[in-house]
Amino acid sequence: MKECLSIIQKELPSVTENDLFVPLKDTHIDSIDIVVIRVALEKYFKQEVPDAVWYQFQTLSEGINYFKSVRVVNGSQVPVGPLELRERVEIRMPQMANGALSENWLLKYLGDLHWQLLTKGLEQNSSQFKDEIGNRLYATFIRIRYSLSSLRKFNENDKIDFRGAMEGFGSHTYLSNVVGLSGSNKIDATLMTTFTFREKGNNENMVKAAPLSRTNRVPGLSQTPLFLNDYRLLRKNLLEDYSCSHGTFILDEEEIFICGYRINPYYEINGVGLLYFASYPAISDKCSNDYRRQQQTSINFFDEYHTVFRDVFYFANCNCNDTIIFRLNRMVQEENLLKTVSSLYRESDNRILAKIVTVKEKITV
């Protein structure tokens, strides 16, 4: 960090070490200074940071940590760090759906990479995760965000080179960044879990806990990551809107469509009896398709539109005999993009399970 501070001070001598960790809005650094700092860091690290990423940083230290955590390979940024995994996957029929890369498969695969990094970092098998009094712990996903070339652009027998790295925050929160490259197509995902256990064996009562491990090779973050801050704000209903590279989304409770959804326990419940994290967006898509068919019966939603961005905020789980209430909060058509904000609730107590932001792209083949 001090080396980066000296780089910044060559351009702006008035910047102090304390300025690196204070929110930019509370410092003397103005918008022109920020541009100067960004250019200096990009030259030093010999790589550029995307606008959508740069403008999410609240402190200079977050920007510096980003540069340290990625490097450029064939023009794309991939994660680096002491805890990494690399895998190559060929797209075959099990990895495909509706003539495109299967999002359900991709999400499960990304989740598995995250779990592999966890078990590698804590040097335990996943079934061995327990707290200090012996409760079986589960690495529960609380947020997953991914942007990618349209699923429709990934073809059978294409190969995807995946690379993932992990960092931890506190005693039970872990974040991984996974990048997949396939020719000119790219997948960029960030996944975050916290450890929990079932209270009284009920999926409705998941309690946060810290895993008992003699070894932890996962590098720790000294500052609360913005990725976690946004999650906390939304959980407390303090995040009114949401911005990403596809624009700004309003996160209110407006409803334009509501329906019930019965869980398929043979497909949507995972190996430990929880609603599979990969099922949440699939449920949202199925119910959104029902709405589209009511509005425009000639449009084949799942054939014509394919995901290019998704951010899933997970707040709770449910039992396999629960009914899920789907609420479509917003749906906006902008040229070839379809943007939606949706929510899933438990019918039994009306507790929110997830908030999902989705962007799908229409591609004419």
N, C-alpha and C positions, 0 to 999 in steps of 0.2 A: 504493500500500500504506500509506503514512504517513497519508493521509487517512482510510482505514478504521481505522487504529490509533487515531486521535483519536476516532472515533465510538465505538469499543469502550471507550476510556479514560474517556469521559464517564459510562459506566455502571460500569466496573470500573477505577479508576485504577491498580491494582496490575499490570495486564497490560503487559508490556514488548514492545518490538519483537522481541526474541529469542523470546518466547513464541509468536509467530506461526509460527515455523518448526520449533519443537521438537514432537515427537509429544505430543499432548494428555495421554497417560498419564504423561508425564515432567514435566508442569508442575504448578503449584499450582492450576490451574483445575479446579474440581469440576463435577459434573453440573448443579447449579443455575446456576452461572456460564455454562455452555455454553448453556443455554436463554436466559439474558439476552442473551448475545452474538448468538445466532441471531435473536432478536426485533429487536434493534437493527439488525442488518444487513438484515433483511427490510424494516424500515421505511425505512431509508436508500435501498435500491435499489428500493423499491416493488414487490417481488415476493417470493413464497414459494418455498422450496426443498422438494421432496418429502422425506419422511422417509427413503425408501429411498436417496436421494442423500446427504442430510445425514449419516447415520450411517456412511457409507463414508469420510468425510474423516478423515484421521489428524492433520492439522495445521490451524490456523486459516487459514493462507495458502491451502490447497487450497479451503476454503470461500469465501474472498474471491475467488479466481481464478474459481470457478464463477459467482458473481454477476456478475463482469465479463464472462464469456463468453456469457451468455444474456440475453435480454429477453423480456418477456411480450407475446404477440400473440393477441388473442381468447381470453385465458385460458390459452394454452399457451406453454411456454418454447421459444424458438428460438435457435439460435446466432448470435452476432454476432462481428465481428472484421475485421481489415484484409484477410483473404483469404477471400472468400465466393463462393458460387454460388447462383443461384436458378433453378428450372425448374418448369414446370407440365406434368403428364402426365395424359392422359386414359386411363382404363382401358378398353382394347378387348380383343378376343379374344387377341392375343399376350401380354397382361398377366394373363391369367386361367388357372386350372386347377381342375378339380373344382368348378366353380360358385363359385369364390372368387378373391381376388387370388393370383396365382402367387408362391409364396415363392421359387422358383428365379429367376423374372424379377426380383423385388424385390432379391434378394441381388446379382445381377449388376448391376442398375441402381445400387444403393448403391456397389458396388465401382467402377463407372465414374465416379460423382461424385467418389469419393476420388481416382481417377487424374486426373480433370480438375483437381482442386485442386492435386495434385502438379505437373502440367505447367504450370499457371498460376503456381504459386509459384516453381518452378525455371526457368521460362521456357525449357522444352525440350519437344520432342515425346517421347512415351513411348519410341519406338524409339531415341532419342538418349541415353538414360541409360547412362552408362559410368563406370567407375572410372578412376583416374589412369594405369593401364597398358592401357586399352582394352577391358576385359572388359564385355560387354553385361550390364547390371544389370536386375533385375526387382524391382518393388515388391511384395514377398511379404507377403501377409496373415498376421499371427501371432495376431490375436484380432479377432473381430467379435461385438458384443453388440447385440441389438435387442429392444425391447418394443413392442407394438402392439396396437391393437384387433384382435379376431379377424379373420383373413384373410377369414372368411365375411361380415364386415360391409362389406367394400368391394365395390361393385357395378359392373357394366358401365356405362360412360359417366360414372361419377364422375370428378371431377378431383382430383388430389393436388398441392398446392403444396409443393415441396421447397425446403429452404434448408440449405446446408452451410457449415461453416467448418473451417479446419485450423490445427493448431499442430504444431511440431516439438520433438523432444527429442534432444539429441546430434547426431551427424553423419549418422545414417541412419534414425532412427525418427520416424514421422509419425502423428499422430492426427487424425481428422476426426469431427465430430459432425454428423449429418444428421437433420433433423426434417421429417416430411411431414404436412401437415394436409389433411383432406378432410371438411368439415363437422364433425361431432362425433368423427370417427375420427382417430387419430393414430398416427404411426410415429416412434420415437425410437431412433436407432442411433449407436453409436460403433465406429469402425473403426481398426485400427492396423496399419501395415506397417513392415517394415524392408527395406533394399535387400540383395539377394543376387545371386550369379552361380553358374552351374553349374560345378563343378570337373570337368574332363575330360569335359564334356558329359553328365554323368550326373545324373538327377533325384534320386538318392539322396544326392548330395553338394552341398548348397546352402551356399555360403560367404557370410557377412555382409561387406558392403563399403560404402564411402561414395561417393555419386555425385559426379562432377566437374562443378561448375557455377559459372560466374562470378557468377551472380545467385541469391540465395535470399530471396524475399519472404515466406517462411513465418515467422510469429512464433514465437520459441523459448520453451520453458518453462524456468524456472530450477530447478524441483524435479522429481524423478522422479515422474511421474503414478502414482496408485494403480492405474490400469488396467494399467500396465506392471508394477508391483510384483507384483500378483496373478498375472500371467502367469508371471513369473520363478519365483515360489514354487511354482506348480503344475508347471512344467517340471522343477523339482528335487525333486518329490514332497514338498514341505514344506507344502502346503495340504491339510489334512485334510477341511475342509468349506467350503462355499460358500454365501453368503447373498445373497438378492436380495428383491425385493418379493413374491415368491411363496413365501418361506420359506427353509429351510436344506436343502442337499443334501450328502450324504456322498460324498466323492470317493475311495473306496477301490478296490481291484482285485477286489472281489467280482464274480462272474459268475453270471447267471441264465440266460443264453442266449449261444451262440456259433455263428457260421456264416461261411462264406467268400463273397466277393463278387468276381465278375469284372468288371473295368472295361470300360465301353463306350467305345472310343476315338473313336467318331464323335460322341459327345455329351458325354462327361465329361472330355475332354482339351482344354485351351484353345489359343489361337492360337500359343503359343510352346512347346507340347509338354508342359506341366505339367498335373497333375491339377487341374482347375478348382476354385477355392476354394468355389464355389457347389455343387459336387458332394458335398462332405463331409456336410452335413446331409441331402441327398437320399438318399444311400446309407444313412445312419443310419435315416432314416424308413422306407425300403423294408425294411430288415432287421428293424426294430422291428415293422413290419406283419406280417412272416412269423411272428414270435414270437406276436403277438396272435392271428393266425389259428390257430396251433397250440393256443392256450389257449381262445379263444372264437370259434369259426368264424362265429357269427352277427353279430359286430361288424364293420362296414365302417370300419376305422380311418381311411382317408384321406378318406372322405365325411363322417364324423360329428365328427371332431376336427380343429381348425385351430389353427395356431401363434399364441400370444400372447406368447411369450418364447423367446429362443434366445441362448445364449452359446457360441461356438465358439473353442476354444483350438487353434491350429494349431502342430504341432511339426516336421513333416517332409512331404516330397512323395514321389512314387514314379513309376516308369516305367509306360507304358501297358500293358505285358504283365504287370504285377504282379497278384497276387491280394491283395485286402484281407481281413483277418480282422476281423469285427465282433464286439464284445463288449458285450452289454447288462449294465451294472453294476447298475442299479436301475430299477424302474418302480413308481410309486406312484399309485394312484387316490384322489383326494380330491374327493368330490362330482362336479362337472362338469369337473374338471381332471385331466389325465394328465401326471405328471411323470416324466421319465426322465433318467438319466445313462448315456452310452454312450461307447465308445472304438473307434477304428479303428487297426489295426496293419498293417504290411507283413508278408506271409507270409514273404518271402525272409530277413529277419533279425529278425523279431519286434519291430521298432522301432515305437514308438507314433507315429501320424500326427496324431491329434487326440483331444481330450476334448470332449464335447458335452453341454451342459445344455439341456434342452428342456421347455417347458410348453405343452400343447395344451388347448384349451377345447372342450367339447362344446356345440354350439348346436342347439336344436330349432327348425326353421323351420316 
